[in-house]
């Protein structure tokens, strides 16, 4: 069975698909598995699960997280969440050769997104070991109404009403 996975992951792919006009199109890939393929999701989970566990163990009871494939969610107060984000960013790079993609979102409650961004900037200044997070923490990274994760809304109580409003506006 492992030979099958080795062979499938080391072979260049050639995918064919149809566009909306019925034309056959080719997509040439590199080695590795296909995104979204169920066994590939298991492989990525097995690759990163222990890294998340080791990282969270350093933060004991101050933080918790959920990770699936290439999505990770940290629940903690901002200062601790930034420490965990810093640690997991370094661990993913050093141990797995992976990098965060810059789609970082921080859902905040009881504070405006601008105030949360300002607080994060103060934390980065106060702790130079967090400075490498600066490119991930733009003002747009901080949200108060929710965001999409794993393809579904992750939100505050106000987010479903916002979605309903937007749906009505579209219709």
OpenMM code with the backbone's topology and positions (N, CA, C; nanometers):
from openmm import Vec3, app, unit

residues = "UNK UNK UNK UNK UNK UNK UNK UNK UNK UNK UNK UNK UNK UNK UNK UNK UNK UNK UNK UNK UNK UNK UNK UNK UNK UNK UNK UNK UNK UNK UNK UNK UNK UNK UNK UNK UNK UNK UNK UNK UNK UNK UNK UNK UNK UNK UNK UNK UNK UNK UNK UNK UNK UNK UNK UNK UNK UNK UNK UNK UNK UNK UNK UNK UNK UNK UNK UNK UNK UNK UNK UNK UNK UNK UNK UNK UNK UNK UNK UNK UNK UNK UNK UNK UNK UNK UNK UNK UNK UNK UNK UNK UNK UNK UNK UNK UNK UNK UNK UNK UNK UNK UNK UNK UNK UNK UNK UNK UNK UNK UNK UNK UNK UNK UNK UNK UNK UNK UNK UNK UNK UNK UNK UNK UNK UNK UNK UNK UNK UNK UNK UNK UNK UNK UNK UNK UNK UNK UNK UNK UNK UNK UNK UNK UNK UNK UNK UNK UNK UNK UNK UNK UNK UNK UNK UNK UNK UNK UNK UNK UNK UNK UNK UNK UNK UNK UNK UNK UNK UNK UNK".split()
positions = [
    Vec3(0.0820, -0.1192, 0.0000),
    Vec3(0.0000, 0.0000, 0.0000),
    Vec3(0.0868, 0.1262, 0.0000),
    Vec3(0.1962, 0.1236, 0.0779),
    Vec3(0.2817, 0.2415, 0.0834),
    Vec3(0.3499, 0.2680, -0.0509),
    Vec3(0.3767, 0.1622, -0.1264),
    Vec3(0.4334, 0.1806, -0.2594),
    Vec3(0.3365, 0.2568, -0.3491),
    Vec3(0.2073, 0.2262, -0.3340),
    Vec3(0.1049, 0.2979, -0.4110),
    Vec3(0.1122, 0.4474, -0.3815),
    Vec3(0.1156, 0.4830, -0.2519),
    Vec3(0.1208, 0.6253, -0.2154),
    Vec3(0.2490, 0.6904, -0.2652),
    Vec3(0.3610, 0.6191, -0.2529),
    Vec3(0.4871, 0.6747, -0.3025),
    Vec3(0.4778, 0.7001, -0.4527),
    Vec3(0.4273, 0.6002, -0.5264),
    Vec3(0.4172, 0.6143, -0.6716),
    Vec3(0.3224, 0.7281, -0.7099),
    Vec3(0.2089, 0.7372, -0.6429),
    Vec3(0.1118, 0.8414, -0.6761),
    Vec3(0.1634, 0.9807, -0.6401),
    Vec3(0.2421, 0.9920, -0.5360),
    Vec3(0.2899, 1.1230, -0.4922),
    Vec3(0.4148, 1.1676, -0.5686),
    Vec3(0.4800, 1.0772, -0.6382),
    Vec3(0.6029, 1.1145, -0.7098),
    Vec3(0.5830, 1.1193, -0.8611),
    Vec3(0.4590, 1.1084, -0.9063),
    Vec3(0.4275, 1.1118, -1.0487),
    Vec3(0.3627, 1.2449, -1.0832),
    Vec3(0.4059, 1.3062, -1.1924),
    Vec3(0.3430, 1.4300, -1.2369),
    Vec3(0.2015, 1.4001, -1.2843),
    Vec3(0.1110, 1.4909, -1.2514),
    Vec3(-0.0282, 1.4670, -1.2877),
    Vec3(-0.0655, 1.5365, -1.4183),
    Vec3(-0.1634, 1.4758, -1.4854),
    Vec3(-0.2203, 1.5341, -1.6064),
    Vec3(-0.3710, 1.5211, -1.5920),
    Vec3(-0.4364, 1.6314, -1.5607),
    Vec3(-0.5808, 1.6310, -1.5411),
    Vec3(-0.6491, 1.6895, -1.6635),
    Vec3(-0.7617, 1.6318, -1.6976),
    Vec3(-0.8424, 1.6856, -1.8071),
    Vec3(-0.9791, 1.7196, -1.7516),
    Vec3(-1.0320, 1.8318, -1.7948),
    Vec3(-1.1649, 1.8722, -1.7498),
    Vec3(-1.2327, 1.9502, -1.8609),
    Vec3(-1.3637, 1.9676, -1.8458),
    Vec3(-1.4433, 2.0393, -1.9444),
    Vec3(-1.4759, 2.1789, -1.8924),
    Vec3(-1.4669, 2.2795, -1.9784),
    Vec3(-1.5113, 2.4127, -1.9382),
    Vec3(-1.6606, 2.4261, -1.9681),
    Vec3(-1.7170, 2.5431, -1.9441),
    Vec3(-1.8616, 2.5630, -1.9598),
    Vec3(-1.9086, 2.5521, -2.1050),
    Vec3(-1.8166, 2.5574, -2.2013),
    Vec3(-1.8540, 2.5437, -2.3431),
    Vec3(-1.8349, 2.4007, -2.3943),
    Vec3(-1.7902, 2.3120, -2.3074),
    Vec3(-1.7692, 2.1740, -2.3472),
    Vec3(-1.6311, 2.1452, -2.4024),
    Vec3(-1.5416, 2.2435, -2.3998),
    Vec3(-1.4051, 2.2228, -2.4469),
    Vec3(-1.3256, 2.1422, -2.3447),
    Vec3(-1.2407, 2.0521, -2.3929),
    Vec3(-1.1543, 1.9750, -2.3043),
    Vec3(-1.0293, 2.0578, -2.2768),
    Vec3(-1.0002, 2.0752, -2.1507),
    Vec3(-0.8828, 2.1509, -2.1103),
    Vec3(-0.7881, 2.0598, -2.0330),
    Vec3(-0.6592, 2.0886, -2.0417),
    Vec3(-0.5574, 2.0112, -1.9712),
    Vec3(-0.4979, 2.0946, -1.8589),
    Vec3(-0.4687, 2.0268, -1.7500),
    Vec3(-0.3995, 2.0904, -1.6387),
    Vec3(-0.2844, 1.9988, -1.5994),
    Vec3(-0.1636, 2.0477, -1.6202),
    Vec3(-0.0448, 1.9695, -1.5882),
    Vec3(0.0008, 2.0068, -1.4484),
    Vec3(0.0185, 1.9076, -1.3648),
    Vec3(0.0604, 1.9316, -1.2275),
    Vec3(0.2010, 1.8824, -1.2022),
    Vec3(0.2445, 1.9127, -1.0829),
    Vec3(0.3752, 1.8642, -1.0383),
    Vec3(0.3519, 1.7411, -0.9529),
    Vec3(0.4542, 1.6937, -0.8878),
    Vec3(0.4379, 1.5763, -0.8031),
    Vec3(0.3589, 1.6122, -0.6789),
    Vec3(0.3059, 1.5098, -0.6151),
    Vec3(0.2251, 1.5299, -0.4951),
    Vec3(0.0816, 1.4917, -0.5220),
    Vec3(0.0025, 1.4935, -0.4170),
    Vec3(-0.1367, 1.4542, -0.4296),
    Vec3(-0.2246, 1.5686, -0.4757),
    Vec3(-0.3464, 1.5336, -0.5075),
    Vec3(-0.4430, 1.6323, -0.5530),
    Vec3(-0.5095, 1.6994, -0.4336),
    Vec3(-0.5232, 1.8311, -0.4404),
    Vec3(-0.5871, 1.9047, -0.3331),
    Vec3(-0.7312, 1.8566, -0.3168),
    Vec3(-0.7707, 1.8322, -0.1927),
    Vec3(-0.9063, 1.7899, -0.1641),
    Vec3(-0.9274, 1.6396, -0.1699),
    Vec3(-0.8305, 1.5656, -0.2207),
    Vec3(-0.8435, 1.4212, -0.2273),
    Vec3(-0.8422, 1.3682, -0.0835),
    Vec3(-0.9376, 1.2831, -0.0448),
    Vec3(-0.9509, 1.2429, 0.0956),
    Vec3(-0.8242, 1.1889, 0.1608),
    Vec3(-0.7503, 1.1032, 0.0914),
    Vec3(-0.6285, 1.0509, 0.1525),
    Vec3(-0.5231, 1.1593, 0.1717),
    Vec3(-0.5215, 1.2587, 0.0844),
    Vec3(-0.4272, 1.3700, 0.1013),
    Vec3(-0.4617, 1.4502, 0.2261),
    Vec3(-0.5906, 1.4627, 0.2558),
    Vec3(-0.6312, 1.5340, 0.3774),
    Vec3(-0.5811, 1.4593, 0.5007),
    Vec3(-0.5867, 1.3279, 0.4969),
    Vec3(-0.5355, 1.2485, 0.6090),
    Vec3(-0.3852, 1.2662, 0.6216),
    Vec3(-0.3157, 1.2661, 0.5093),
    Vec3(-0.1702, 1.2822, 0.5111),
    Vec3(-0.1312, 1.4158, 0.5727),
    Vec3(-0.1969, 1.5253, 0.5317),
    Vec3(-0.1612, 1.6559, 0.5870),
    Vec3(-0.1968, 1.6627, 0.7351),
    Vec3(-0.3091, 1.6031, 0.7744),
    Vec3(-0.3457, 1.6017, 0.9168),
    Vec3(-0.2402, 1.5270, 0.9989),
    Vec3(-0.1962, 1.4110, 0.9487),
    Vec3(-0.0933, 1.3344, 1.0186),
    Vec3(0.0390, 1.4104, 1.0236),
    Vec3(0.0642, 1.4902, 0.9214),
    Vec3(0.1882, 1.5668, 0.9153),
    Vec3(0.1916, 1.6770, 1.0190),
    Vec3(0.0787, 1.7455, 1.0395),
    Vec3(0.0811, 1.8636, 1.1266),
    Vec3(0.0206, 1.8430, 1.2650),
    Vec3(-0.0561, 1.7359, 1.2869),
    Vec3(-0.1258, 1.7185, 1.4147),
    Vec3(-0.0304, 1.7199, 1.5333),
    Vec3(0.0762, 1.6433, 1.5256),
    Vec3(0.1698, 1.6388, 1.6385),
    Vec3(0.2421, 1.7719, 1.6586),
    Vec3(0.2587, 1.8500, 1.5516),
    Vec3(0.3227, 1.9807, 1.5646),
    Vec3(0.2334, 2.0765, 1.6439),
    Vec3(0.1028, 2.0736, 1.6149),
    Vec3(0.0074, 2.1540, 1.6925),
    Vec3(0.0072, 2.1092, 1.8384),
    Vec3(0.0061, 1.9795, 1.8613),
    Vec3(0.0035, 1.9275, 1.9982),
    Vec3(0.1253, 1.9697, 2.0778),
    Vec3(0.2420, 1.9574, 2.0170),
    Vec3(0.3649, 1.9975, 2.0851),
    Vec3(0.3656, 2.1471, 2.1138),
    Vec3(0.3168, 2.2258, 2.0188),
    Vec3(0.3126, 2.3708, 2.0373),
    Vec3(0.2171, 2.4081, 2.1497),
    Vec3(0.0988, 2.3505, 2.1503),
    Vec3(0.0006, 2.3838, 2.2548),
    Vec3(0.0435, 2.3352, 2.3922),
    Vec3(0.1198, 2.2283, 2.3988),
    Vec3(0.1664, 2.1779, 2.5284),
    Vec3(0.2494, 2.2832, 2.6024),
    Vec3(0.3175, 2.3683, 2.5274),
    Vec3(0.3973, 2.4748, 2.5903),
    Vec3(0.3100, 2.5819, 2.6538),
    Vec3(0.1851, 2.5901, 2.6125),
    Vec3(0.0960, 2.6955, 2.6616),
    Vec3(-0.0065, 2.6418, 2.7603),
    Vec3(0.0088, 2.5158, 2.7976),
    Vec3(-0.0678, 2.4513, 2.9030),
    Vec3(-0.2165, 2.4832, 2.8955),
    Vec3(-0.2714, 2.5514, 2.9934),
    Vec3(-0.4144, 2.5796, 2.9996),
    Vec3(-0.4516, 2.7164, 2.9422),
    Vec3(-0.3555, 2.7915, 2.8905),
    Vec3(-0.3819, 2.9280, 2.8445),
    Vec3(-0.4424, 2.9362, 2.7044),
    Vec3(-0.4335, 2.8290, 2.6285),
    Vec3(-0.4832, 2.8325, 2.4902),
    Vec3(-0.5331, 2.6944, 2.4503),
    Vec3(-0.6240, 2.6946, 2.3555),
    Vec3(-0.6647, 2.5693, 2.2927),
    Vec3(-0.6734, 2.5966, 2.1430),
    Vec3(-0.6734, 2.4899, 2.0668),
    Vec3(-0.6764, 2.5072, 1.9206),
    Vec3(-0.7421, 2.3869, 1.8560),
    Vec3(-0.7885, 2.4098, 1.7359),
    Vec3(-0.8408, 2.3044, 1.6503),
    Vec3(-0.7699, 2.3203, 1.5173),
    Vec3(-0.7234, 2.2100, 1.4629),
    Vec3(-0.6575, 2.2155, 1.3331),
    Vec3(-0.7076, 2.1010, 1.2474),
    Vec3(-0.7337, 2.1305, 1.1220),
    Vec3(-0.7712, 2.0284, 1.0245),
    Vec3(-0.7028, 2.0636, 0.8940),
    Vec3(-0.6252, 1.9703, 0.8440),
    Vec3(-0.5503, 1.9906, 0.7204),
    Vec3(-0.4664, 2.1174, 0.7324),
    Vec3(-0.4905, 2.2160, 0.6457),
    Vec3(-0.4083, 2.3367, 0.6493),
    Vec3(-0.4790, 2.4538, 0.7163),
    Vec3(-0.5835, 2.4268, 0.7925),
    Vec3(-0.6528, 2.5317, 0.8667),
    Vec3(-0.6315, 2.5098, 1.0155),
    Vec3(-0.6020, 2.6163, 1.0866),
    Vec3(-0.5844, 2.6085, 1.2309),
    Vec3(-0.6568, 2.7223, 1.2990),
    Vec3(-0.7127, 2.6933, 1.4156),
    Vec3(-0.7899, 2.7919, 1.4911),
    Vec3(-0.7396, 2.7919, 1.6342),
    Vec3(-0.7017, 2.9088, 1.6829),
    Vec3(-0.6477, 2.9242, 1.8177),
    Vec3(-0.7475, 3.0050, 1.8991),
    Vec3(-0.7783, 2.9563, 2.0193),
    Vec3(-0.8649, 3.0315, 2.1097),
    Vec3(-0.7842, 3.0660, 2.2335),
    Vec3(-0.7655, 3.1968, 2.2545),
    Vec3(-0.6890, 3.2448, 2.3689),
    Vec3(-0.7001, 3.3966, 2.3731),
    Vec3(-0.6581, 3.4554, 2.4843),
    Vec3(-0.6518, 3.6011, 2.4841),
    Vec3(-0.5446, 3.6419, 2.3840),
    Vec3(-0.5527, 3.7636, 2.3350),
    Vec3(-0.4694, 3.8072, 2.2225),
    Vec3(-0.3210, 3.7836, 2.2449),
    Vec3(-0.2705, 3.8177, 2.3611),
    Vec3(-0.1261, 3.8025, 2.3856),
    Vec3(-0.0834, 3.6565, 2.3739),
    Vec3(-0.1642, 3.5660, 2.4279),
    Vec3(-0.1320, 3.4229, 2.4212),
    Vec3(-0.1519, 3.3707, 2.2793),
    Vec3(-0.2575, 3.4136, 2.2123),
    Vec3(-0.2824, 3.3700, 2.0745),
    Vec3(-0.1657, 3.4079, 1.9838),
    Vec3(-0.1099, 3.5262, 2.0045),
    Vec3(0.0051, 3.5676, 1.9231),
    Vec3(0.1273, 3.4827, 1.9535),
    Vec3(0.1462, 3.4444, 2.0792),
    Vec3(0.2577, 3.3554, 2.1137),
    Vec3(0.2410, 3.2197, 2.0462),
    Vec3(0.1188, 3.1651, 2.0520),
    Vec3(0.0926, 3.0358, 1.9880),
    Vec3(0.1121, 3.0477, 1.8370),
    Vec3(0.0605, 3.1540, 1.7762),
    Vec3(0.0772, 3.1759, 1.6328),
    Vec3(0.2253, 3.1842, 1.5963),
    Vec3(0.3015, 3.2551, 1.6770),
    Vec3(0.4454, 3.2659, 1.6536),
    Vec3(0.5124, 3.1292, 1.6612),
    Vec3(0.4780, 3.0543, 1.7661),
    Vec3(0.5387, 2.9224, 1.7842),
    Vec3(0.5007, 2.8273, 1.6712),
    Vec3(0.3718, 2.8220, 1.6356),
    Vec3(0.3301, 2.7267, 1.5323),
    Vec3(0.3877, 2.7667, 1.3963),
    Vec3(0.4015, 2.8960, 1.3722),
    Vec3(0.4624, 2.9409, 1.2462),
    Vec3(0.6056, 2.8888, 1.2356),
    Vec3(0.6809, 2.8997, 1.3443),
    Vec3(0.8199, 2.8543, 1.3424),
    Vec3(0.8293, 2.7017, 1.3351),
    Vec3(0.7445, 2.6329, 1.4116),
    Vec3(0.7469, 2.4866, 1.4127),
    Vec3(0.7084, 2.4305, 1.2753),
    Vec3(0.6040, 2.4869, 1.2141),
    Vec3(0.5640, 2.4391, 1.0815),
    Vec3(0.6764, 2.4566, 0.9804),
    Vec3(0.7472, 2.5688, 0.9890),
    Vec3(0.8564, 2.5934, 0.8943),
    Vec3(0.9744, 2.4995, 0.9208),
    Vec3(1.0161, 2.4920, 1.0471),
    Vec3(1.1361, 2.4151, 1.0799),
    Vec3(1.1149, 2.2643, 1.0683),
    Vec3(1.0003, 2.2148, 1.1126),
    Vec3(0.9799, 2.0707, 1.1183),
    Vec3(0.9092, 2.0118, 0.9971),
    Vec3(0.8335, 2.0937, 0.9247),
    Vec3(0.7573, 2.0389, 0.8118),
    Vec3(0.7812, 2.1123, 0.6808),
    Vec3(0.8602, 2.2193, 0.6837),
    Vec3(0.8847, 2.2941, 0.5611),
    Vec3(0.7613, 2.3671, 0.5111),
    Vec3(0.6681, 2.3989, 0.6009),
    Vec3(0.5438, 2.4660, 0.5637),
    Vec3(0.5457, 2.6112, 0.6091),
    Vec3(0.4686, 2.6945, 0.5413),
    Vec3(0.4602, 2.8360, 0.5765),
    Vec3(0.3140, 2.8778, 0.5850),
    Vec3(0.2859, 2.9741, 0.6710),
    Vec3(0.1516, 3.0305, 0.6775),
    Vec3(0.1295, 3.1116, 0.5515),
    Vec3(0.0065, 3.1118, 0.5002),
    Vec3(-0.0203, 3.1694, 0.3691),
    Vec3(-0.0619, 3.3160, 0.3704),
    Vec3(-0.0689, 3.3782, 0.4852),
    Vec3(-0.1056, 3.5196, 0.4893),
    Vec3(-0.2546, 3.5454, 0.4958),
    Vec3(-0.3368, 3.4400, 0.5117),
    Vec3(-0.4811, 3.4588, 0.5230),
    Vec3(-0.5248, 3.4597, 0.6698),
    Vec3(-0.4370, 3.5004, 0.7585),
    Vec3(-0.4654, 3.5001, 0.9017),
    Vec3(-0.5818, 3.5926, 0.9338),
    Vec3(-0.6766, 3.5407, 1.0103),
    Vec3(-0.7903, 3.6196, 1.0580),
    Vec3(-0.7987, 3.6039, 1.2088),
    Vec3(-0.8256, 3.7138, 1.2766),
    Vec3(-0.8411, 3.7117, 1.4221),
    Vec3(-0.9787, 3.7668, 1.4549),
    Vec3(-1.0631, 3.6788, 1.5082),
    Vec3(-1.1988, 3.7163, 1.5469),
    Vec3(-1.1923, 3.7712, 1.6889),
    Vec3(-1.2363, 3.8946, 1.7053),
    Vec3(-1.2300, 3.9587, 1.8371),
    Vec3(-1.3704, 3.9883, 1.8869),
    Vec3(-1.3853, 3.9853, 2.0185),
    Vec3(-1.5140, 4.0157, 2.0803),
    Vec3(-1.4937, 4.1262, 2.1828),
    Vec3(-1.5923, 4.2164, 2.1909),
    Vec3(-1.5905, 4.3206, 2.2925),
    Vec3(-1.4934, 4.4343, 2.2667),
    Vec3(-1.4391, 4.4401, 2.1462),
    Vec3(-1.3423, 4.5438, 2.1104),
    Vec3(-1.3527, 4.5633, 1.9592),
    Vec3(-1.3251, 4.6813, 1.9131),
    Vec3(-1.3301, 4.7042, 1.7686),
    Vec3(-1.2090, 4.6387, 1.7015),
    Vec3(-1.2221, 4.6126, 1.5727),
    Vec3(-1.1111, 4.5547, 1.4971),
    Vec3(-0.9902, 4.6478, 1.4998),
    Vec3(-1.0145, 4.7778, 1.4889),
    Vec3(-0.9037, 4.8748, 1.4908),
    Vec3(-0.8324, 4.8736, 1.6262),
    Vec3(-0.9087, 4.8659, 1.7351),
    Vec3(-0.8469, 4.8612, 1.8681),
    Vec3(-0.7694, 4.7311, 1.8881),
    Vec3(-0.8231, 4.6206, 1.8361),
    Vec3(-0.7529, 4.4924, 1.8464),
    Vec3(-0.6222, 4.4960, 1.7670),
    Vec3(-0.6270, 4.5554, 1.6477),
    Vec3(-0.5049, 4.5681, 1.5667),
    Vec3(-0.4011, 4.6523, 1.6409),
    Vec3(-0.4455, 4.7628, 1.6991),
    Vec3(-0.3541, 4.8496, 1.7744),
    Vec3(-0.2940, 4.7742, 1.8936),
    Vec3(-0.3761, 4.6963, 1.9629),
    Vec3(-0.3265, 4.6177, 2.0763),
    Vec3(-0.2230, 4.5159, 2.0299),
    Vec3(-0.2492, 4.4515, 1.9160),
    Vec3(-0.1540, 4.3544, 1.8629),
    Vec3(-0.0219, 4.4221, 1.8267),
    Vec3(-0.0302, 4.5403, 1.7675),
    Vec3(0.0925, 4.6129, 1.7327),
    Vec3(0.1738, 4.6465, 1.8580),
    Vec3(0.1046, 4.6849, 1.9653),
    Vec3(0.1745, 4.7125, 2.0920),
    Vec3(0.2414, 4.5857, 2.1458),
    Vec3(0.1739, 4.4737, 2.1342),
    Vec3(0.2321, 4.3475, 2.1795),
    Vec3(0.3549, 4.3106, 2.0964),
    Vec3(0.3498, 4.3350, 1.9656),
    Vec3(0.4651, 4.3060, 1.8801),
    Vec3(0.5848, 4.3928, 1.9168),
    Vec3(0.5585, 4.5191, 1.9515),
    Vec3(0.6660, 4.6105, 1.9911),
    Vec3(0.7230, 4.5690, 2.1261),
    Vec3(0.6357, 4.5277, 2.2177),
    Vec3(0.6794, 4.4908, 2.3523),
    Vec3(0.7581, 4.3605, 2.3544),
    Vec3(0.7320, 4.2721, 2.2612),
    Vec3(0.7990, 4.1426, 2.2572),
    Vec3(0.8631, 4.1223, 2.1204),
    Vec3(0.9914, 4.1548, 2.1072),
    Vec3(1.0593, 4.1440, 1.9766),
    Vec3(1.0541, 4.0040, 1.9144),
    Vec3(1.0335, 3.8995, 1.9946),
    Vec3(1.0272, 3.7644, 1.9385),
    Vec3(0.9003, 3.7441, 1.8545),
    Vec3(0.8043, 3.8357, 1.8661),
    Vec3(0.6810, 3.8276, 1.7878),
    Vec3(0.6857, 3.9132, 1.6609),
    Vec3(0.7920, 3.9881, 1.6423),
    Vec3(0.8008, 4.0833, 1.5308),
    Vec3(0.7790, 4.0173, 1.3947),
    Vec3(0.8178, 3.8924, 1.3796),
    Vec3(0.8022, 3.8238, 1.2504),
    Vec3(0.6550, 3.8025, 1.2128),
    Vec3(0.5635, 3.8250, 1.3068),
    Vec3(0.4205, 3.8118, 1.2773),
    Vec3(0.3631, 3.9352, 1.2085),
    Vec3(0.4360, 4.0436, 1.2106),
    Vec3(0.3844, 4.1702, 1.1593),
    Vec3(0.3209, 4.1596, 1.0205),
    Vec3(0.3814, 4.0900, 0.9232),
    Vec3(0.3183, 4.0812, 0.7907),
    Vec3(0.1831, 4.0085, 0.7918),
    Vec3(0.1593, 3.9248, 0.8915),
    Vec3(0.0334, 3.8505, 0.9001),
    Vec3(-0.0785, 3.9310, 0.9656),
    Vec3(-0.0417, 4.0410, 1.0325),
    Vec3(-0.1377, 4.1118, 1.1170),
    Vec3(-0.1712, 4.2503, 1.0631),
    Vec3(-0.2277, 4.2549, 0.9456),
    Vec3(-0.2728, 4.3813, 0.8878),
    Vec3(-0.4046, 4.4204, 0.9548),
    Vec3(-0.4487, 4.5443, 0.9384),
    Vec3(-0.5801, 4.5813, 0.9941),
    Vec3(-0.6926, 4.4911, 0.9446),
    Vec3(-0.6831, 4.4443, 0.8216),
    Vec3(-0.7872, 4.3567, 0.7657),
    Vec3(-0.7886, 4.2186, 0.8302),
    Vec3(-0.6821, 4.1823, 0.9033),
    Vec3(-0.6763, 4.0527, 0.9697),
    Vec3(-0.7707, 4.0438, 1.0888),
    Vec3(-0.8111, 4.1575, 1.1420),
    Vec3(-0.8944, 4.1608, 1.2617),
    Vec3(-1.0394, 4.1839, 1.2218),
    Vec3(-1.1263, 4.0931, 1.2639),
    Vec3(-1.2670, 4.1005, 1.2282),
    Vec3(-1.3531, 4.0862, 1.3530),
    Vec3(-1.4700, 4.1488, 1.3495),
    Vec3(-1.5620, 4.1405, 1.4632),
    Vec3(-1.6904, 4.0665, 1.4281),
    Vec3(-1.7207, 4.0503, 1.3006),
    Vec3(-1.8469, 3.9904, 1.2589),
    Vec3(-1.8353, 3.8445, 1.2160),
    Vec3(-1.7167, 3.7916, 1.2071),
    Vec3(-1.6987, 3.6531, 1.1687),
    Vec3(-1.6172, 3.6408, 1.0412),
    Vec3(-1.5857, 3.5184, 1.0053),
    Vec3(-1.5072, 3.4926, 0.8849),
    Vec3(-1.5379, 3.3520, 0.8368),
    Vec3(-1.4868, 3.3184, 0.7220),
    Vec3(-1.5092, 3.1862, 0.6642),
    Vec3(-1.3878, 3.0989, 0.6944),
    Vec3(-1.4130, 2.9840, 0.7516),
    Vec3(-1.3074, 2.8879, 0.7800),
    Vec3(-1.3580, 2.7498, 0.7459),
    Vec3(-1.2754, 2.6660, 0.6861),
    Vec3(-1.3175, 2.5339, 0.6405),
    Vec3(-1.4413, 2.5434, 0.5526),
    Vec3(-1.4571, 2.6589, 0.4849),
    Vec3(-1.5673, 2.6764, 0.3923),
    Vec3(-1.6997, 2.7152, 0.4557),
    Vec3(-1.7018, 2.7364, 0.5863),
    Vec3(-1.8263, 2.7722, 0.6549),
    Vec3(-1.8041, 2.8951, 0.7423),
    Vec3(-1.9115, 2.9691, 0.7729),
    Vec3(-1.8952, 3.0866, 0.8596),
    Vec3(-1.8555, 3.0473, 1.0017),
    Vec3(-1.7591, 3.1187, 1.0546),
    Vec3(-1.7210, 3.1093, 1.1957),
    Vec3(-1.7477, 3.2481, 1.2496),
    Vec3(-1.8344, 3.2582, 1.3495),
    Vec3(-1.8887, 3.3906, 1.3703),
    Vec3(-1.9320, 3.4241, 1.5118),
    Vec3(-1.9622, 3.5509, 1.5258),
    Vec3(-2.0283, 3.6008, 1.6447),
    Vec3(-2.1786, 3.5857, 1.6227),
    Vec3(-2.2570, 3.6185, 1.7229),
    Vec3(-2.4024, 3.6069, 1.7107),
    Vec3(-2.4584, 3.6979, 1.6018),
    Vec3(-2.3906, 3.8070, 1.5705),
    Vec3(-2.4409, 3.9019, 1.4713),
    Vec3(-2.4174, 3.8539, 1.3271),
    Vec3(-2.3297, 3.7581, 1.3071),
    Vec3(-2.2917, 3.7190, 1.1722),
    Vec3(-2.4065, 3.6567, 1.0917),
    Vec3(-2.4873, 3.5667, 1.1496),
    Vec3(-2.5984, 3.5116, 1.0694),
    Vec3(-2.6931, 3.6195, 1.0176),
    Vec3(-2.7183, 3.7231, 1.0970),
    Vec3(-2.8040, 3.8324, 1.0513),
    Vec3(-2.7373, 3.9060, 0.9348),
    Vec3(-2.6054, 3.9245, 0.9413),
    Vec3(-2.5324, 3.9888, 0.8328),
    Vec3(-2.5432, 3.9053, 0.7048),
    Vec3(-2.5289, 3.7736, 0.7161),
    Vec3(-2.5402, 3.6855, 0.6001),
    Vec3(-2.6802, 3.6956, 0.5402),
    Vec3(-2.7824, 3.6934, 0.6261),
    Vec3(-2.9205, 3.7046, 0.5777),
    Vec3(-2.9418, 3.8367, 0.5055),
    Vec3(-2.8882, 3.9447, 0.5615),
    Vec3(-2.8995, 4.0773, 0.4995),
    Vec3(-2.8330, 4.0782, 0.3619),
    Vec3(-2.7121, 4.0220, 0.3533),
    Vec3(-2.6396, 4.0189, 0.2260),
    Vec3(-2.7141, 3.9337, 0.1234),
    Vec3(-2.7724, 3.8224, 0.1678),
    Vec3(-2.8489, 3.7377, 0.0757),
    Vec3(-2.9699, 3.8132, 0.0208),
    Vec3(-3.0376, 3.8870, 0.1070),
    Vec3(-3.1527, 3.9658, 0.0634),
    Vec3(-3.1097, 4.0737, -0.0357),
    Vec3(-2.9941, 4.1344, -0.0121),
    Vec3(-2.9442, 4.2385, -0.1007),
    Vec3(-2.9139, 4.1828, -0.2397),
    Vec3(-2.8630, 4.0607, -0.2432),
    Vec3(-2.8301, 3.9970, -0.3710),
    Vec3(-2.9571, 3.9629, -0.4478),
    Vec3(-3.0580, 3.9151, -0.3764),
    Vec3(-3.1820, 3.8722, -0.4423),
    Vec3(-3.2615, 3.9929, -0.4792),
] * unit.nanometer
topology = app.Topology()
chain = topology.addChain("A")
for resn in residues:
    res = topology.addResidue(resn, chain)
    for name in ("N", "CA", "C"):
        topology.addAtom(name, app.Element.getBySymbol(name[0]), res)
